[in-house]
Amino acid sequence: MGLLKGKVSVILLVFSLLVVLCASLSVSKEDQQLRLCKEHCRQQRQLDSRQRHQCETACEEYIREKERREQRDEPQSRHDPGKEYSKCRQRCQEEEGRRQEQVCESECEQRKIEQEREIRRRRDEDDEIVGRKRSEDEEEEEEESSGKGRPYVFDDQHWSTKLKAEEGRVRVLQKFTKRSKLFKGIENFRVMIFEANPQTFVVPNHWDADVVLFVAQGEGTVSLVYTDRRESFNIERGHVMVIPAGVTAYLINKGNNDKLILVKLINPVSNIGKFESFFGPGGDNPESYFNAFSSDILEAAFKTSEDSLKRIFSQQREGAIIRASEEQIKALTHEKGSHWPFGGKGSRDSAPFHLLRQNPRESNDFGSLFEVDSNDYRQLRDLNVAVSFANITQGSMHTPYYNSRATKIAVVLNGKGYFEMACPHVSKSGHKQQHHHHHSRRGEEASPIHYEKINSELREGTVFVVPPSHPFVTVASEDENLEVICFEINAENNHKFPLAGQRNILKNIEKEAKELAFATSAEEVDEVFRNQEEEFFFKGPRQQEHRRGYSII
């Protein structure tokens, strides 16, 4: 709230300064007004460096807007109406005849009224500009501080049910930019969780979006239909698969006991952040898109009578996820075949990638990390996405680290824990005001940069977002392992930079740089950064406390 008040006060200050300047320099050039306005900004000691910059920027915006208005307006609207009126009356006195003088003065009066009306109009425009700027700043501040400083975390209330049937459901996470403007870089992506009961069938449909899915639980078969072939793949927990936009797909849950649960990253190709499914095979529920066409079009297209078409496109009323018989399930699983039962062209390119059967990128007693990117699975290349799965042993943690380019969207699959992240974009109310009055020993104002700790408990269904360059850490609870599936957006040329452990980047800083940066000896710095013998996964805080002989209350 303190930062918001600071922004508003800066704008109001600039507006008041410009009103005074424009009144006193009405016949001066704009560059002189701009120079004096900026000088006034620099003289305001209550402003920190960031607010001074905002003040000077507002000066420039005001002058630019003023110049644009004056280019549009009549020349006389730039003058002082009072002076113009006096000069006009003087000219009238030179007129011959009383009547001509009265008519002239009447015209002067009318011109003065019009000029004053024009000045009020321009002043109203100025007020509107200031009000609009203030509204934008307030909106930005509200977005940044939404969720009590936790815009990066999404809980149960942020999910909505897109499809609900007796045999399953589909839940979709709200748009990222609805929660905060901080997520403009990923505003086109959505997250979905699909659940289907055992022995069920999902009616064929296609989406106006590319889909990256991870099989979190269960096993089944996915079939993709192209113009020249059909490809069917058996899937199980750990599989990653891409379904391109427009490809008709259907699947079955062939399990007898477990639900089939898929976590999906959706990348719409039409409307930013919005997507729809399109059912061809169907009837009333799900509705077939063929029902949107007139009957004569369908009769001509299929060369079939209207009665036959009505029977085909009106029978289905059970929903998009329906129960199937054992014989149907067995036929659809292609148990006698391989993952590519027909061996058609391109089938291996479309095949799912089994993430959990690869060698982990990081692994020790405290956790495992599996990753796949376009180098391993080229289906991810066009989407510029990588997928990772972390299983953190109970009571353990991974190293604090940050991504160079990728934004991480993490979905908790199982277990509990918590995460912490350093963020310069959000701050607690009033915190930055402390910086306004804090000065360094040299008498200069301290830097306004502050990193707020973003933290949250994690449990099944929680989603958290980590932007590029934001250091973060995830910790598993003492009671159970923590399993997290992550989609990394903008993955090409992304690098992880660990900040602790044997590979931490701070160990590579030169001795003199360490001493200058930390204001202590390089030996003391090295003692801290070389003390952790593990590389990526470590004992968590409570394990460390117990090892030292005391516990956290």
Buried (B, 14 or more C-beta within 10 A) or exposed (E): EBBBEBBBBBBEBBBEBBEEBBEEBEEEEBEEBBEBBBEBBEEBEEBBEBBBEBBBBBBEEBBEEBEEBBEEEEEEBBEEBEEBBEEBBEEBEEBEEEEEBEEBBEEBEEBBEBBEEBBEEBEEEBEEBBEEBBEEBEEBBEBBBBBEBBBBBBBEEBBEEBBEBEBBBBBBBBBBBBBBBBBEBBBBBBBBBBBBBBBBBBBBBBBBBBBBBBBBBBBBBBBBBBEEEBBBBBBBBBBBBBBBBEBBBBBBBBBEEEBBBBBBBBBBEEEEBEBEBBBBBBBEBBBBBBBEBEEEEBBEEEEEEEEEBBEBBEEBEBBBBBBBEEEEBBEBBBEEEEBBBEEBEEBEEBBBBBBBEBEBEBBBEBBBBBBBBBEBBEBBBEBBBBBBBBBBBBBBBBBBBBBEBBBBBBBBBBBBBBBBBBBEBBBBBEEBBEBBEEEEEEEEBBEBEBBBEBBBEBBEBBBBBBBBEBBBBBBBBBEBBBBBBBBBBBBBEBEBBBBBBBBBBBBEBEEEEBBEEBEEEBEEBBEEBEEBEBBBBBBBBBBEEBEEEEEEE
